[in-house]
Amino acid sequence: MTDQTIPEAGMHSYEPSSGHGLRHDPFNSIVGPRPIGWIASRSAAGILNLAPYSFFNAFNYTPPIIGFSSTGWKDSVANIAATREFVWNLATRPLAEQMNASSATTGPEVDEFALAGLTPTPSRLVDVPRIGESPVAFECRLLQQVQLHDLDNHALQTWLTLGQVVAVHIDRRLIRDGVYDTAAARPILRGGGPTAYIEVEPGAFFHMTRPDSGSLPPR
């Protein structure tokens, strides 16, 4: 075991429990860019909610499972706990301002679809609408909601929500020769820092083939 009190030349090293010593916590910037969980839900009383989450990703391929983490028992988490359904919507560059508007801190009685000027479009299998303007959406049913704990087993005010994708909607213009064109959708990602976002563009791509996958592209 190395002596953690001896700094390594050229490295800024720290223990998060003791502080990072920088002007801005680098954790979110290092774990990035991160896809955005733009989550639509409906309360038990029928009120729509829409909110973006920057801790979001996919966790299983078959069946497809996605999840997001919420710091605090927010409306999205409460709604999903009550109804066991939600919809993920792709945040894109043309929708960036509306996505940002939907992040406003509001009461549970506020419909963020209306606040952001977005169109609630009926889903096929769940009773939560998708964003009509978004080119991609996943209808999901709740699998688990897990309250996170730290190393001392202290419960954190953070909840991980995992859902199984039961229906997918893709704008046909984004499908080229049977392949979904990621860059054509112009998705945006959280880029680190309090205000930074990144747009995925064609020039950002490079390709490698895994040693065990033959001619197949990496998943």
N, C-alpha and C positions, 0 to 999 in steps of 0.2 A: 504494500500500500504506500503510495507516495505521500509526502508531507504536504498537506493542503495549505500550510501557512507560508510556503515558499512560492512566490509568484513565478510563473513560467515566462521567460523573456518573449516579448512580442504578443502576449495573450492578455486580454482583460478577463480575469476569472473572478467569479463571485459565487456565493451561496444565496439563493433567492430569499431564504428566511432572514438574511442579514441585510438585504437591500442590494441593488445593482450598481449604485454609485454613478449613474448616468442621468442625463437630463430627462430621458424618456425610457421607460422599461423596454428593452430590446426583444423580449420574448415574442410578442405578436409579430414583430418585423422579421424575426428569424424563421418562425413557422409560417411562412408565406411564400408566394401569394396563396390565399385560402379561398375556396369557392364560397359563395354566399348562400345561406339557407333562407330563402325568401318564403316564409311559411304563412300559409293561409289556414285559418281555423274558424270554427263557429262555436259560440258559447251554447250552453244548455238552453239559454233563453232565446237563441236564434240570432244573436248579434255577431256580425262578421268581424274578424280581426286579421290584420296583415302586418307582419314584422320581419325584418332581416336579422339573421344571426350569422356572425362571422366564424363561429366554431361549428362547422358543418362538413360532412363528407359522406361518402359511400362506404359501407362496411361488409357487404356480401354481394356476390354476383348472382347466384341462383339459390334461393329466390333473391331478387334485388332488395337490399336493405339499406336505408339511409338514416342518418341521425344528426341531431343538432344539440348543442349544449346551451342552456340558459342560465346566466348568473341572476338568481332570484326567481321566485315562483311567479313568473309573468303571465299575462293573459293567454299567450299561446300555450304555455304548459298547462295552465288550468283548464283551458278549453279542450285540449286534447285528452286530458285525464277524464273529463266529463263525457266526451262524445266518442273518443277512441278513433278519431279520423283527422287527417290534415292533408294539405296539398303543398308540395314544393313547386316553386315557379323559378324559371331561369331569369336571373338579373342580367340585363344586357346594357350596352352603352346607350342606346336610345331611351332606355327606361331608367337610367341612373338617377335622374332627379326625382322621379316618382318613388323609386326604391328608398332614396334618402328621406323623402317626405314621410314615408310609412314608418320610419324609425322614431318619429316624434313620441315623446312620453305623454300618453293620454290616458284617460279613464277607460274602464272596460266598456262603457256605453258608446264609445266612439268607433265608428266603422272606418278603418283606414283605407279601404277600397275607395270610399267616397272622398276621404281626406286627400288622397293622392291622385284623384281623378282617374281611377282605373275601373275597368269593366269586369264585374263578377260574371263569369261564364259557367253555366252548370257543368258539373263533372258527370261521369258515367256511372261510377260505382260508389262514390261517397257523397255525403250531403254537405260538402264544402265546395264552393266554387273555385275555379282556377282564375288566374289573371288573363283576361281575353287578349291583352296586348303582348303577353309573353309568348315566345315561340316554342317553348318547351315546358311541360308540367308533368309532375308525378302525383297521381292520387295514391294516398297511403293510409294504411290502417295500423293502429298502434300495436307494437309488440311489447315494449318495456319502457318504463320511466324509472330511472335510477338516480337516487341522490348520491352525489360523490362524497368521499371521505378522504382525509389526509392520512399521513403515515401514523399519526397518533390516534387514528380512528375517530377523529372529530368530524361530525357531519358538517359539510359545507353547504352554503346557500346556493348550490349549483345543481341543476338537474339535467341529465342526459336523456333525451327522448329518441327512441329507435322505432322506426316504422317500416313495414313491408310495402313495397310498391306494388299496387294491384292494377294500375292502369297508367299508360304513358301516352302523352300527346306531343307530337312533333310537327312543326310546320313543314310541309312537304318540300318547300324550297330549300330546306337545309339537308335534304337527302340527295346525295350525288352518286349515281351508279350503285345504289344500295348501301352506301356508307354515309353515316352522319358526319357533316362537315362542321367541326367544332368552331373553327375560326369564322365561318360565315354567319354564325349566330351572334358574334361579337359579345361574348360573355365578359362580365367584369368580375374581378376578384379583389379581396382586401389585400392591400400591398404592404401593410405595416405602417406604424405611426398613426396618429389620430385622424388623419384626413386622406391618406394615400389609397388609391385604387389603381388597378391595372386592367387594361383591355387586352384580351387575347387577339392577336393579329397573325396572319399567315406567316410572317417572317419570324415568329417566335418558335416555330416548330423545327425540330430535327428528328431523325429516325434512327433507331437501332433495333436489331433483331436479337431476342434472347437466345442464348446458346442451345436451349432445349426446345425451341419452338419452331425449328425448321424455317420456312419462308413466311410464317405468320408474323404480323406486326405485334409489338408488345401491347398488352392490355393496360 
